[in-house]
């Protein structure tokens, strides 16, 4: 990776060289606002070895004395290789910061305006929803205030890891042409993967290139972030931390398809520290005006009555911010099925933190916020309880056949089928999920803490199915 001080003026090169020297020595002054390495390592040991919340976590820190990496764990279970600053992770929704920076940079160059309607950069036959005579703008998409839902209602991937399967962009356009907004545009914060992804599509169409080429030309190329990509190289694949889901079950790689602008990038701690170095002004970059402009856009996240107790959190272009235990912080978290990520900074202290984990069921946002401001507590033991061990057993196929059929909840219907020794739960408007036998009546999903249980009649034929998960129990009556 090209050293940061090769992209600086003579006056800043000396300071950059000092930072690089401090990084190599690994010495951090006692006065550093971020906890010392042994304290960070203890947090990671607790998460991985005590609570089994991940297989491996990498933390990156940038501060006035330099940069440092603290890591614990492995690339994969049974893989003896340790993690480091060049280990590759899926970063999920942290991608949205990059998409918004592309927007801000294109605004700086006069190629688009924040107030441009999104429809301006989509095919002319696409009808983007409007409300009250107002059109959805690029800024509305970047700040999650467009009124668009989290995901389109006609999107129901049967493979939870493969969002691109059977969902071409034309299907997204059909959804937009029929959707009725439930809130006035710009008035209501609602996190929307759809909105951020549509922003990526619009900007790529305006630039005349695909999303990955757009990010490379605008951000990762100029900042020498060679390990931040959508499609990783064969060499990067050798450094890819294997993703894990609930109970550290192996998770498939995420295939984002047209939703790439909302969560499709892979990266490393070292690359993301380079991004923070530019954001905090340690590295001189032509992106500086765009990075500043991202934070000049402010829209409140919580309703008015909750703003004070929530730290007056705001959404900017890509970033979130708020006053956390007395300090103003800026951050973004992200996740996929197999990974969690965090990137954030304290603009006043000029300190930034990256946290990357190869487990998609256990958030790391509390670690990142705590490292930026140690006055903010980490999650407690009750929230970090190790996942329950569930072991697959063999069940008589005749018993499983008694569960096969059609079921209906209060909101939708689903089909249950048998494939070999496990059951397939296939809702009409949701993901196709595989459940494995814990015993003859209880079945578990390996990628999340969900279970199916069945009630049967005297002949062993199911009359009711209960889906447990997310703190609720959803009942499904058999209809066929």
GIJOVEN-V819482 format. One record per residue. N is the residue number from 1. RES is the residue in three letters. PSI is psi in degrees with one decimal (* if undefined). Layout:
N;RES;PSI
N;RES;PSI
This chain:
1;UNK;135.5
2;UNK;129.9
3;UNK;143.5
4;UNK;-31.4
5;UNK;-3.0
6;UNK;-9.5
7;UNK;37.3
8;UNK;167.3
9;UNK;164.7
10;UNK;-38.7
11;UNK;-37.6
12;UNK;-18.3
13;UNK;-38.3
14;UNK;-42.6
15;UNK;-40.1
16;UNK;-38.8
17;UNK;-37.8
18;UNK;-43.6
19;UNK;-43.1
20;UNK;-40.3
21;UNK;-41.2
22;UNK;-37.0
23;UNK;-42.5
24;UNK;-39.7
25;UNK;-32.3
26;UNK;18.7
27;UNK;132.3
28;UNK;127.5
29;UNK;153.6
30;UNK;-30.0
31;UNK;-1.4
32;UNK;133.8
33;UNK;-21.4
34;UNK;137.8
35;UNK;153.1
36;UNK;164.2
37;UNK;-44.6
38;UNK;-36.1
39;UNK;-39.8
40;UNK;-44.1
41;UNK;-36.4
42;UNK;-39.4
43;UNK;-44.9
44;UNK;-39.1
45;UNK;-43.8
46;UNK;-46.9
47;UNK;-41.8
48;UNK;-49.8
49;UNK;-35.6
50;UNK;-50.3
51;UNK;-5.7
52;UNK;46.8
53;UNK;-3.8
54;UNK;167.6
55;UNK;-33.6
56;UNK;141.3
57;UNK;137.1
58;UNK;130.6
59;UNK;133.4
60;UNK;139.2
61;UNK;135.4
62;UNK;133.2
63;UNK;171.9
64;UNK;-38.5
65;UNK;-18.5
66;UNK;-158.5
67;UNK;151.6
68;UNK;153.8
69;UNK;132.2
70;UNK;126.5
71;UNK;153.0
72;UNK;143.8
73;UNK;-163.2
74;UNK;163.1
75;UNK;-34.0
76;UNK;159.1
77;UNK;129.3
78;UNK;-4.8
79;UNK;118.2
80;UNK;-9.3
81;UNK;133.6
82;UNK;165.2
83;UNK;158.6
84;UNK;-169.5
85;UNK;-12.5
86;UNK;7.5
87;UNK;137.5
88;UNK;135.9
89;UNK;153.5
90;UNK;135.6
91;UNK;2.6
92;UNK;-129.0
93;UNK;-6.8
94;UNK;-23.6
95;UNK;-33.1
96;UNK;-29.5
97;UNK;-40.3
98;UNK;-43.0
99;UNK;-42.4
100;UNK;-33.1
101;UNK;-38.1
102;UNK;-44.9
103;UNK;-49.9
104;UNK;-37.9
105;UNK;-39.2
106;UNK;-33.2
107;UNK;-43.8
108;UNK;-32.9
109;UNK;6.0
110;UNK;17.0
111;UNK;-30.0
112;UNK;170.4
113;UNK;148.7
114;UNK;-31.9
115;UNK;3.3
116;UNK;136.2
117;UNK;139.0
118;UNK;-33.2
119;UNK;-23.2
120;UNK;-27.6
121;UNK;15.9
122;UNK;166.0
123;UNK;146.1
124;UNK;-22.7
125;UNK;2.5
126;UNK;125.4
127;UNK;105.6
128;UNK;133.3
129;UNK;145.6
130;UNK;165.4
131;UNK;133.3
132;UNK;30.6
133;UNK;5.2
134;UNK;142.3
135;UNK;152.4
136;UNK;126.7
137;UNK;170.0
138;UNK;-38.7
139;UNK;-38.6
140;UNK;-40.3
141;UNK;-42.2
142;UNK;-24.8
143;UNK;8.7
144;UNK;37.2
145;UNK;24.0
146;UNK;-20.1
147;UNK;-5.7
148;UNK;148.8
149;UNK;175.0
150;UNK;-46.4
151;UNK;156.1
152;UNK;146.5
153;UNK;-19.6
154;UNK;15.4
155;UNK;112.3
156;UNK;76.8
157;UNK;131.0
158;UNK;-24.7
159;UNK;112.7
160;UNK;-18.0
161;UNK;-12.6
162;UNK;82.7
163;UNK;-20.4
164;UNK;-17.0
165;UNK;123.1
166;UNK;28.6
167;UNK;77.6
168;UNK;165.7
169;UNK;-28.4
170;UNK;-33.4
171;UNK;-36.5
172;UNK;-44.1
173;UNK;-37.4
174;UNK;-39.2
175;UNK;-48.2
176;UNK;-36.7
177;UNK;-14.6
178;UNK;-11.0
179;UNK;137.5
180;UNK;119.4
181;UNK;139.6
182;UNK;-12.2
183;UNK;155.1
184;UNK;139.7
185;UNK;131.7
186;UNK;-4.6
187;UNK;-13.2
188;UNK;125.4
189;UNK;123.2
190;UNK;111.8
191;UNK;128.5
192;UNK;104.9
193;UNK;-35.4
194;UNK;-48.3
195;UNK;-45.1
196;UNK;-38.3
197;UNK;-39.5
198;UNK;-35.8
199;UNK;-45.4
200;UNK;-40.7
201;UNK;-46.3
202;UNK;-44.0
203;UNK;-39.2
204;UNK;-39.7
205;UNK;-40.2
206;UNK;-38.0
207;UNK;-14.9
208;UNK;32.6
209;UNK;167.7
210;UNK;169.2
211;UNK;-45.1
212;UNK;-42.9
213;UNK;-35.7
214;UNK;-46.4
215;UNK;-39.2
216;UNK;-42.6
217;UNK;-32.2
218;UNK;-34.2
219;UNK;-64.9
220;UNK;-30.8
221;UNK;-56.2
222;UNK;-32.2
223;UNK;8.8
224;UNK;41.0
225;UNK;73.4
226;UNK;-16.7
227;UNK;20.5
228;UNK;107.2
229;UNK;165.8
230;UNK;-57.6
231;UNK;111.0
232;UNK;152.4
233;UNK;163.4
234;UNK;-37.6
235;UNK;-41.0
236;UNK;-33.6
237;UNK;-30.5
238;UNK;-17.7
239;UNK;9.8
240;UNK;123.5
241;UNK;129.4
242;UNK;132.4
243;UNK;150.1
244;UNK;149.5
245;UNK;-156.9
246;UNK;138.4
247;UNK;25.9
248;UNK;27.5
249;UNK;143.7
250;UNK;137.3
251;UNK;142.9
252;UNK;157.4
253;UNK;142.6
254;UNK;129.9
255;UNK;102.8
256;UNK;-23.0
257;UNK;-130.9
258;UNK;-8.3
259;UNK;17.9
260;UNK;-36.8
261;UNK;-15.5
262;UNK;-13.9
263;UNK;30.1
264;UNK;1.1
265;UNK;150.3
266;UNK;150.7
267;UNK;-176.5
268;UNK;163.8
269;UNK;-40.4
270;UNK;-40.9
271;UNK;-42.9
272;UNK;-28.6
273;UNK;-34.3
274;UNK;-38.2
275;UNK;-43.7
276;UNK;-34.7
277;UNK;-39.6
278;UNK;-40.4
279;UNK;-34.1
280;UNK;-2.4
281;UNK;8.9
282;UNK;-29.2
283;UNK;128.6
284;UNK;134.0
285;UNK;148.3
286;UNK;-10.8
287;UNK;-6.8
288;UNK;-46.2
289;UNK;-38.7
290;UNK;-38.9
291;UNK;-39.0
292;UNK;-41.8
293;UNK;-29.2
294;UNK;-40.9
295;UNK;-7.1
296;UNK;-9.7
297;UNK;125.0
298;UNK;125.5
299;UNK;134.9
300;UNK;145.8
301;UNK;-58.6
302;UNK;161.6
303;UNK;159.3
304;UNK;-40.6
305;UNK;-13.9
306;UNK;1.7
307;UNK;-43.0
308;UNK;-43.8
309;UNK;-16.0
310;UNK;13.4
311;UNK;21.8
312;UNK;46.7
313;UNK;142.3
314;UNK;156.7
315;UNK;136.1
316;UNK;-159.9
317;UNK;97.0
318;UNK;-45.0
319;UNK;155.7
320;UNK;156.8
321;UNK;162.2
322;UNK;167.1
323;UNK;110.3
324;UNK;114.3
325;UNK;43.5
326;UNK;-7.0
327;UNK;140.6
328;UNK;117.6
329;UNK;154.4
330;UNK;133.7
331;UNK;170.7
332;UNK;135.4
333;UNK;162.8
334;UNK;160.5
335;UNK;155.1
336;UNK;-169.9
337;UNK;-36.4
338;UNK;5.2
339;UNK;152.2
340;UNK;147.4
341;UNK;157.0
342;UNK;138.3
343;UNK;132.9
344;UNK;168.1
345;UNK;157.8
346;UNK;105.2
347;UNK;-29.4
348;UNK;-46.7
349;UNK;-10.2
350;UNK;50.0
351;UNK;137.5
352;UNK;152.9
353;UNK;140.1
354;UNK;135.6
355;UNK;124.6
356;UNK;129.5
357;UNK;143.1
358;UNK;47.4
359;UNK;126.1
360;UNK;2.1
361;UNK;-6.7
362;UNK;107.4
363;UNK;152.3
364;UNK;9.2
365;UNK;-37.2
366;UNK;-32.7
367;UNK;-48.1
368;UNK;-45.6
369;UNK;-41.5
370;UNK;-39.9
371;UNK;-34.0
372;UNK;-33.8
373;UNK;94.4
374;UNK;-12.6
375;UNK;-19.3
376;UNK;125.1
377;UNK;153.2
378;UNK;164.6
379;UNK;144.1
380;UNK;177.2
381;UNK;-33.8
382;UNK;-33.8
383;UNK;-17.2
384;UNK;22.3
385;UNK;130.5
386;UNK;142.8
387;UNK;147.5
388;UNK;133.9
389;UNK;125.2
390;UNK;125.1
391;UNK;129.8
392;UNK;134.4
393;UNK;164.8
394;UNK;130.4
395;UNK;141.6
396;UNK;125.8
397;UNK;-29.4
398;UNK;-34.2
399;UNK;-44.7
400;UNK;-38.1
401;UNK;-24.7
402;UNK;-14.0
403;UNK;-11.2
404;UNK;133.1
405;UNK;-168.7
406;UNK;139.8
407;UNK;155.0
408;UNK;130.3
409;UNK;-168.0
410;UNK;-14.2
411;UNK;-21.9
412;UNK;175.3
413;UNK;161.3
414;UNK;157.0
415;UNK;136.7
416;UNK;126.4
417;UNK;168.0
418;UNK;135.3
419;UNK;104.5
420;UNK;-122.9
421;UNK;15.7
422;UNK;169.3
423;UNK;147.9
424;UNK;120.6
425;UNK;114.4
426;UNK;86.0
427;UNK;151.5
428;UNK;-30.6
429;UNK;42.9
430;UNK;-166.8
431;UNK;145.0
432;UNK;120.3
433;UNK;139.1
434;UNK;127.9
435;UNK;137.7
436;UNK;149.8
437;UNK;120.0
438;UNK;-35.1
439;UNK;-167.5
440;UNK;-11.9
441;UNK;-8.9
442;UNK;131.1
443;UNK;143.9
444;UNK;151.4
445;UNK;135.8
446;UNK;-17.7
447;UNK;-4.4
448;UNK;167.6
449;UNK;68.3
450;UNK;143.9
451;UNK;152.9
452;UNK;133.7
453;UNK;153.3
454;UNK;141.3
455;UNK;135.7
456;UNK;163.0
457;UNK;-172.8
458;UNK;-18.8
459;UNK;4.0
460;UNK;12.9
461;UNK;129.8
462;UNK;137.4
463;UNK;-16.7
464;UNK;146.1
465;UNK;139.3
466;UNK;125.8
467;UNK;117.2
468;UNK;132.8
469;UNK;150.6
470;UNK;26.1
471;UNK;11.5
472;UNK;163.8
473;UNK;112.1
474;UNK;123.6
475;UNK;137.6
476;UNK;119.4
477;UNK;139.7
478;UNK;132.9
479;UNK;-14.6
480;UNK;*
